[in-house]
Amino acid sequence: MTINNTTFSDLVRLEQLRHIETSKAEALSYASIADMESHAASNFNYTVFLKRLTSRARRLIQDNALAITLQHPQKLFIRASRISLMVAAILGALAAGNAVGESSTLNIYWLLAVLLGFNLISIMLWMAGISFNLQGLSAGVVAQLTCWLPYRHKEKESDSIASLAARGWWETNLTGTVGKWRISVLTHQFWLTYLATGLVLLVLLMMAKQYDFIWGTTLLPESSFPELTQWLSKPMEFLGLIPPDSYQIAASRVGAVFQDAETRGAWAKFLLGALLLYGILPRLILLLVSMMMQKLAEHRFKLDLYLPYYITLRQRLMAHEFESIVIDADPNIVIEKKITPRQAGQGIPQNALAIGIELDDHIVWPNGMNCSKNVIDQTSFSEATNIIKKSDSALLIGVAAHRLPDRGVQRTIRELITHTSGGVWLILLRSRAAIPVADTRKIAWFRTAEACAISAECVITQ
């Protein structure tokens, strides 16, 4: 969700920079943002973090002259959209022109089938795609017209900064909920252009030439088209349009000798009214709905702060990080902790109650923190809950960072939280054996914290 002055465009630029820095960090200059990473905040706040990310991004863009590169994908998409609308206009003109032909007679239902038939099929496919969240159906024809865009290609090691920025823009704007509604908007614009062009061409042709309107069928009963005409005409009567009566409908059957001006006028109004009422109006409503849903999706868009890139930046820009180094490899030697400016104690109450979950003897707590109880079985769990109930301090839950969080650990965390009246923190502890912790393992712990209603800013990593 966009917060304060942070717009969706700012979030898009952050995602573009994430793609660039993940693969091409060595190609960027970081001189002007060194001061940001040396003055961490004393307490994590999502709004503050997002503001720092945005400020950092603006500096990187300015220092590395990335503004034009980051804006190019949007310009390319706008250009592709305009080309697709031009194609829609040409197709609409060709459809109307071929349906009318060079003769002086106009098959009314053949023309409606050409102009409204494909449009109706498209609406049905779009509604099915939206209802069942099927990207291929909801995207429609327009998505296929933009498949040639170069930044859709798979990621390669040799990707340039421009292609990485373009891929970041594509994934943010044209995938997920935002992409679904953005492509829907373009799809409805495509069909509106198709119908509007056909309607305008028909009006021009009927102004310049006299047409006799006919209908006919080979397989269907004779009463099928007259009944369909009367059924389609009912809504038009509320708009003041006078549809053909039963006599005029019968007089327009293929083979009729004469058709007067009143009959031709009634059929012309019926044709234009059908195109407006059953073609353009539904598309216009769907377009407005899609535009509102796109704006809502952009407003609700949130960065995935559990990606390794954002986790790393969080530790650089914000507090709640500490480091520990081994002075001597001898296991009998106590580890000396080197606390960074982003100390583990910052933002946490000094008298926080520390409870461990299934920790072994090799797990090391930072200086000044003592584990009150290590939960390893039901007995120790009961003792831990009693300690928590008697304490008014904030709860600090320690877990082994190198372990993969399972349902048992998640359930234990949730149950411990229910017994505390203070704040809750989760600290990812490292082993004395210096077991490496993969980024995916870190992300798994962050997601476990989220599932236990522990906000990301209350997760401390080493």
N, C-alpha and C positions, 0 to 999 in steps of 0.2 A: 504494500500500500504506500502510495506517495505520502510523505509527511512534510508539513510546513512548506518550505519553498522548494523541496525536491520534487521535480516533475518526472513524468514517465520518460521523457527524453534523457534526463540525467541518469536514470537507471539503465537505459539502453547503452549509454556511453560507458557506464561501469562494466556492463557485460562485454562490450567490445574490448575494453582494456583488459578484462580477465582473459579473454582468448589470446590477446597479443602478449601479455606478460607471461602467460603459461608457457608459450612456445618461443617467444622472441624477447625475453627480458633483457638479454645481453645487448640488444640493439637499442635500448632506451637509455636516456639520461635521467638519473635520479638525484641530481645535485640539490635541487631546490626543495625536495621533500624530506631531506635528512632531519631538519628541525622538527618536523611533525612526528617522526618516529622516535625522537629523543625526549619528547615531553608527553608521556602517556597520561591519560585521564585517570583521576583517582577513583572513579566509579563508572562502571559500564552503563551505558544507556543507548538504546537502539537509535534514538533520534540523533544523539551526539555522534554515534559511530557512523550513521549514514551521512551526516553532515561532514565528518572528517573524510569519509570515502569520496564524497563529491568534491570537496576542496582539493584533495590529493589528485583526483582525476583531472581537474581543471589545470592544475600545475603541470601534470605530465603532458597533457594535450598541448599546452602553450609552449613548454620547453622543447618538446619533440616535434612541433609543427604538425600535429595529427588532426587538426580540425577538418581540413578538406577531405582527408582520408576517411574519417569517421562519418562524414556527411554524404559521401559518394554513394553508399548502398541505398540510402533513402531516395536520392535523386534518380538512381537507376530504377528503383521500384516505381516511382512516379512516372518515369518515362515508359516503362513496360505497361503500366496501367492505361496510359493515354493511347498506346498502340492497340491494346485490347479493345478499348472503347471505339477506336476508329474501325477496327475489324468488325465490331458489333454493328456499327452504322452501315458499313458496306453490306454485311449479311442481311440486315433488315431491308435495305433498299432492293437487293437482289431477290429476296423472298417475295416482297410485295410486287415487284416488277414482273417476275416470272409467273406468279399466280394470276396476275391480271392479263398478261400476254398482249398481243397486238389486236385481238378481236374486240368487238364492241359489246360482247357479253362477258359477264363476270360471275363465276360460280361462287356464290356467297359462302357456302360451307367449306369448300376447298380452300378459299382464302383464309377463313377463320382457323382452319386446321393448320395451315402453314404458319400463320403468325402466332396463334395461341397454343397450338398443340405442343410444340417443343418447349415453349415457356411453361406450360402446365407440368410437363414431365420433369423439367428442371426444378420447379418448386417442390414437387413431391419428393424428389431425390434429396433436395436440400433439407426439407423438414425431417426426412428419415435420418439424414446424417446428423442433424442437430439433436434430434430426440435420442438417438442411440450413440451419440458421440463418435460417429464414424467420420474421420477426417477426410477420407477420399470422397464421400458423397457430399458433405457439407461444403467442401472446397469448390467442387464443380469444374466447369470448363476453364474458368479463369486461372485456376491453379495450374492446369496443364499448360497454359500459355506462358506461364512464368517459370516453368521447369528448366528453361535454358539458362537461367541466371547463373553465372559462374560460381558464386559462393555457396551453391547447394552441393558442390562436389565434396567427396569425402576428404577428411583431414589428411594432409601429407606433411612429412617432415620439412619439405622444401617450401611450404606455404609462405607467402610474403605477408608483411604487415597488413597490406591492403586486403588480401583475401581473408586473413584472420578477422579483421574488423568487419568485413562483409558477412562472414559466417556468424559472428556474434549478433549482428543486426538481424539477420534472417531468423536465427533461433529465438530471439526475443520478440520480434514483431510478427512472424509468420508461423509460429508453432504455439501449441498450448491454447489456452482460452483466448488470449489476445489475438493470436494468429487466426483462430477459428472465426472470430467475428470480423477481423480485418478483411479476410478473404471473402467472407459473406457479403460485406459491404461492396467489394469490387464485383462480386458475382451479380448482385442485384443491379448495380450500375450498368453492367454489361447488358443484361436483359432489358432494362429500361431504355437504354439507347437503341437496342434492336427494335423494340416495339414502337418507340417514339419515331424512329426513322421511317418504319413501315407506315405508320399512321400519317405522317406528314406527306409522304409520297402518294398515298392513296387520295388524300385531300387535293393535292395538286393535280393528280390525274383526273379526278372526278370534276374538278373545276374547269379543266381544259377540254374534256371529252365527255360525250354522253354514253353511259353504259346501261345495258339491260341486265338486271340481276336474275339469275336462274339457280335452280337447284335440281338435283336428280339423284336417283339411287338404283342400283341393280339388284342387290341382295336384300336390303332392308325393306320393311313394309312401307307402303305409300304414306301412311300416317306418321311415320317416325320423325321426319324433318319438320312438318307442320307443328307437331306436339313439342319438339325441341325448341322451335322458334317461339312459341307462346310461353314456354317455361323460362327461356332466357329473357323474354321481353318484360316479365313482371317487375323485376327491380328497376328497369329503365323507366317505367311509368311514374315512379316516385321522383325521377329526375326531370320529368316533363317531356320526355321523348315519346313520340307516338309511334309504336311499332307497327309492322304490317298486319292488317286484319286477315281473317280467314280467306276472304275473297282474293286479296292481293297475293297471299301465299299460294293459293291454288293457281292464280294467273301466272305465277313465276315458274311453274313446273316446266322442265325441259320440253320443248315442242310447242309451247304457247305461242300464238300468232302475234299478239299485240300486248304491249306494256306501256301504260300511260305515265305521264310525268309524276303524278301523285304516288304511284306505286314505286317508281324509281327513287323518289325522295324518301319514302318510308323505309325502303331497304338501305339506302345510304346512311340514314340516321341510325338504323339498327346495327349496321356494320361498325360505324364509328363508336356508338355507345357500347357495343360488346367489347371492342378493343380497349376502351377506357375503363369500363367497369370490371371486366374479367381479366384484363392484362396489366394495364399500367397502374391502376389503383392498388391491387394486391402487392405488386412489386414495390410501389412507393411506400406502402405501409411496412413491408418487410425491410426495406432499406432504412427507414427511420428507426425501426426496432434494432436492427443490427448496429447502426451507428451509436445508439444509446448503450447497447450492450458492450460495444468496443470501448467506449469511454469508461464504463463501469469496470471492465476488465483491466484497463490500464490503471485506473485508480486503485484497484485492489492488488495490482501486481507487486510481488515481493521477491527480493533477491533470496536465493538459496544460500543462507549464511553458513551452511554446514559443508559447503564445498571447500576443499583444501585451500584454495586461493583466499577465500574470505576468512577462514580460520586463521591462516597465517597473518593476514593483515590485522585481524582483531588483536592478535598477540603483539603486534608491532605498534599499533595505534592506541590500544587501550590497556587497561591494567589487568591484573589477575594472571600473571605469568611469573614463574620462577625457574631458575636453572640450577642444576646440581652437577658438580664435576668430581671425578675421583682423583684424589692426589696420589694415592698408592693403590696398586692393583691387588695388594694383599687383602683378602676378605676380612682379616682381623682388624684392619685399620678402619677407623670410623670415617665416614665420608664427610667431607667439608662442603657445605653449601655456599655457593656464591649467589647472593640475592641481587637480582638486576634492579634497575630503577622501577620496574613494574613488579613490585614485590607481591608475594602471595598474600600477605596480610592486608594489603590495601583494599579497602572497600568491605572487608569482613570484620565483624565485631571482634575485639581482642579476646573476649572470653567465650568464643564460640565452642560448642561441645562437639568434639571430634569422635565420630563412630566409623569404624572400618567394616567392610564387608568382604569376608573370605580372603583376607590378606595373609600372606606367608611371612616368614621371618626376614625375607630379603627386601621387603618393601620399606622404603624410607620416607618418613614425613619431613617436611621442611622445618627449619629451626623455629622454636617457639611453639610448636604444635605437638601435643601429646594425645595419643589415641586413648579414649576412655574405655572403649570396648570394641572387640573385634567379633563380629557376628559370623559364626561358622556353623551353628546348629540351632535347634529350637530353644535350648536352654540359654545360650548366649543371646539369642534374639529377645527372649523374655526379659533378661537382665538389661539389655540395651534399651528396650521400651520403657522399663521402669526408671532408668537413668534419665531418659528424655522427658518423661512426664514430670519428674521432679525438678527439671532445669527450665529456667526462663530464657536461657541464652539461645542464640541462633544455632542451627544444626549444620555441622560440616561432615558430609559423608565422603569417606575415602574409599576409592576402588583402585584395583590394579589396572593401569592403563594398557598393559600388554595383553590382558585377557579380553576375550570376545564376550560382550554382555549377552547373557541369556535371559530367558523368561524368569528364572528363579531369582536372579539378581534384581531384575526390574521389579518383580513383585515385592522383594524385601525393601527396596528403596521406597516404593509407594507406601508400604505399611509403616515404615519408620516415620515418614513425613506426616502421617495422620496423627501422630502422638506429640508433635511439636507445635508450639504456639508462636515461635519466632521464625526468622528467615531460614531458608534452606540453601546450602551450597553443595556442589559436587566437585571434588578434587580428584584429578587423575594422577595417581602416584606411580613413580617409576621404581624399578627394581634396582637393588644394589648391584646386580649382575649386569646392569646397563643393557637390558634387552631392548632392542629397537622397537619403536612403536610406529606402525605404518599409518599413513594418513587415513586410510579406509577404516582402521580400528578407532582412530580418534573420532571420525565422523559417526561411527556406530555408537560411541558413548554420548556424543552430542544429541543424537536422535533418541537415545534411551532417556536422556535428561528431559527432552521435550515431551516424550510420552509420559513421564512422571510429573509433569507440570513444573519442572525446574527450568526457568528461562535460560537462554544461552549465555546471558551475561553473568550468570551465577555458576558457570562451569569453569574451573581453574585447570589449566594444563601446565605441564612442566616443559 
